[in-house]
Amino acid sequence: MRKRMRKALKSPVAQFLFRFALGAVASFFYTLGLTMVIPLFFLVIFPYRDLGIGFVITVLMSVAFVSFAFFIWYGYTRSLKKTLYHLSLATLIPSVIAIILNFYSAEVFFATIQASAAEFETVRPLLESYLEQKVPKITTIIVGYFVIGLGLFVTSFSMKK
């Protein structure tokens, strides 16, 4: 069985599909872990209630997801430099896209929704209120992602082979 599997993975198409699947799984778990951990920093800095056991479980799960993604990449590349590079791309690409989209005004956002929703004017005040309250927090999280990705990127390029 192993001989057939190794022989099958020698074809360029199989290697490409294997790399793609591996990258997708690792990126999914890495992004999931970061998505869970970054907002938790704000709960620690600005606690609004007792954090409890749910906080500890969420931190442990996010660390487990990020570690799992790290070990998937490291197991495949066998290089810390390449692993950090892949993780930096998995962080930087979404954060750069989010930063670009963050420059669009609320009016562009509303015009896009209004074109596809018939009853938009009834929910517009709710959306405006939500955007006023949440966008500054989301922007901070986006900057957090960018800083982490940039740090990983610089670290990967500053390492020796």
KAURDA-V230988 format. One record per run of one state. SS is the DSSP state (~ for helix, > for strand, _ for the rest). FROM is the first residue (numbers start at 1). TO is the last residue. If there is no record, write none. Layout:
# KAURDA-V230988
SS,FROM,TO  SS,FROM,TO
This chain:
# KAURDA-V230988
_,1,1  ~,2,8  _,9,11  ~,12,45  _,46,51  ~,52,77  _,78,79  ~,80,102  _,103,105  ~,106,116  _,117,119  ~,120,158  _,159,161
